[in-house]
C-alpha cells in the first residue's frame, strides 16, 4: 500500500470528525510533517503519514524533535488502524497538557552525534 492511500483516508476521517488536515509544503524547510491537523478549540497537531512499516527519515525525525521541543504534538501514522485512535486522542487532548503517548507508529529517537575530541570547541 502506498503512502497517499493512508493519507487520503486520514484526511477524510479528520474532516468527518469535524477538523481540518492542511497539507504542509515549504520552499525553505525540508522534512516538515505532511499535515497540520486542527480541531476546535485551538488544538494543533502535526502528522507525518507513511506507507505501512516505513520509518521517518533522519531529517524528518529532526523536524519532529524541533516541533516537539516547541510544545507541539507530532504523530506518525502508517496504518489505517491508527487513524481513529489518533483522532480520538487529538479530540480528547487539552492544549498545554502532555499529549498521550503510544498513539500512532513508533518513532525511533533522534540520534545525537558527538564531534570528535579535536573539534570540541565547535560544540558551543
C-alpha positions as CSV (number, residue, x, y, z in Angstrom):
1,X,0.0,0.0,0.0
2,X,1.2,3.5,-0.9
3,X,1.5,6.5,1.5
4,X,-1.1,8.5,-0.3
5,X,-3.7,5.9,0.4
6,X,-3.2,6.2,4.2
7,X,-3.0,10.0,3.8
8,X,-6.3,10.2,1.9
9,X,-8.1,8.0,4.5
10,X,-6.6,10.1,7.3
11,X,-7.8,13.4,5.7
12,X,-11.3,12.0,5.2
13,X,-11.5,10.8,8.8
14,X,-10.3,14.2,10.2
15,X,-12.9,16.0,8.1
16,X,-15.7,13.6,9.2
17,X,-14.7,14.2,12.9
18,X,-15.0,18.0,12.5
19,X,-11.4,19.0,11.9
20,X,-9.2,20.0,9.1
21,X,-5.9,18.5,7.9
22,X,-4.0,21.0,5.9
23,X,-1.2,19.8,3.6
24,X,2.1,21.3,4.6
25,X,4.6,22.4,2.0
26,X,7.6,24.7,2.4
27,X,10.0,26.1,-0.1
28,X,12.6,26.8,2.5
29,X,12.3,24.0,5.1
30,X,12.6,20.3,4.2
31,X,11.4,17.5,6.4
32,X,8.2,19.1,7.8
33,X,5.3,16.7,8.6
34,X,2.8,16.1,5.9
35,X,-0.3,17.5,7.6
36,X,-1.2,20.3,10.1
37,X,-4.3,19.0,11.9
38,X,-6.6,21.5,13.6
39,X,-9.6,20.9,15.8
40,X,-11.7,23.3,17.9
41,X,-10.7,24.8,20.3
42,X,-7.2,25.6,19.2
43,X,-5.9,22.0,19.0
44,X,-2.9,21.9,16.7
45,X,-1.1,18.6,15.9
46,X,1.4,17.8,13.2
47,X,1.1,14.4,11.5
48,X,3.5,12.6,9.2
49,X,1.9,9.9,7.1
50,X,3.9,6.9,5.9
51,X,3.3,3.7,3.9
52,X,2.9,0.7,6.3
53,X,6.2,-0.1,8.0
54,X,8.1,2.8,6.6
55,X,10.2,4.9,9.1
56,X,10.8,8.7,9.3
57,X,14.0,9.8,7.5
58,X,16.6,11.4,9.8
59,X,15.7,15.0,8.7
60,X,12.0,14.2,9.5
61,X,13.0,12.9,12.9
62,X,14.9,16.2,13.4
63,X,11.9,18.3,12.5
64,X,9.7,16.2,14.7
65,X,12.1,16.8,17.6
66,X,12.2,20.6,17.0
67,X,8.4,20.8,16.8
68,X,8.0,18.7,20.0
69,X,10.6,21.0,21.8
70,X,8.2,23.9,21.0
71,X,5.3,22.0,22.6
72,X,3.5,20.7,19.5
73,X,2.4,17.0,19.3
74,X,3.9,15.3,16.3
75,X,2.4,11.9,15.3
76,X,3.4,9.4,12.7
77,X,0.6,7.3,11.2
78,X,1.4,4.3,8.9
79,X,-1.7,2.1,9.1
80,X,-5.5,2.5,8.8
81,X,-5.9,1.1,12.3
82,X,-4.0,4.1,13.8
83,X,-6.3,6.7,12.3
84,X,-9.3,6.5,14.7
85,X,-7.3,6.3,17.9
86,X,-5.2,9.3,16.8
87,X,-8.2,11.4,16.1
88,X,-9.8,10.4,19.4
89,X,-6.6,11.3,21.2
90,X,-6.5,14.7,19.5
91,X,-10.1,15.5,20.3
92,X,-9.7,14.5,24.0
93,X,-6.3,16.3,24.4
94,X,-6.2,19.7,26.1
95,X,-3.6,22.0,24.6
96,X,-0.9,22.9,27.2
97,X,-1.0,19.4,28.7
98,X,1.2,16.5,27.6
99,X,-0.2,14.6,24.6
100,X,-0.9,10.9,25.3
101,X,2.0,8.6,24.4
102,X,1.7,5.4,22.3
103,X,-0.5,7.0,19.6
104,X,0.4,6.2,16.0
105,X,3.5,4.4,14.8
106,X,6.6,4.1,17.0
107,X,9.3,6.6,16.0
108,X,12.9,5.9,16.9
109,X,14.7,8.6,19.0
110,X,16.8,11.1,17.1
111,X,20.5,10.1,17.3
112,X,22.6,12.9,18.6
113,X,26.1,12.8,17.1
114,X,29.2,14.0,19.0
115,X,32.0,15.8,17.4
116,X,35.5,14.2,17.6
117,X,37.6,15.4,20.5
118,X,39.7,17.6,18.2
119,X,36.6,19.6,17.4
120,X,35.1,20.0,20.9
121,X,35.4,23.8,20.7
122,X,32.7,23.7,18.0
123,X,30.0,22.3,20.3
124,X,29.1,25.8,21.6
